[in-house]
Amino acid sequence: MALNKEIKEKVFKVFRAWEEKNYPDASETSLSDWNIGRYKEVFTMVPSGGKRGNYMYFVKDDRCVGFSPAFADIDSIYQVFLHDEEPEKS
């Protein structure tokens, strides 16, 4: 099921707040720069279009975590994220 624009905007707003807090030097991005989807109980964000990246973000409520699926098991990160712990950075 596709996410509507209102949900995507809310997810993006949480992501940007987290990014600005944790990475104040990060370049400005817009909603159109991201593909937003679902993975079980969380939203996922990956670069959109022709942009490549080896980083994925989980977003839920007012929390966000970024990780590289090449170096971390998605299900393990998901479980840690759900239990409100900060996953180890890879």
Helices and strands as residue ranges (DSSP letters): H 5-22, G 31-33, E 34-39, E 42-47, E 56-60, E 63-67, H 74-82
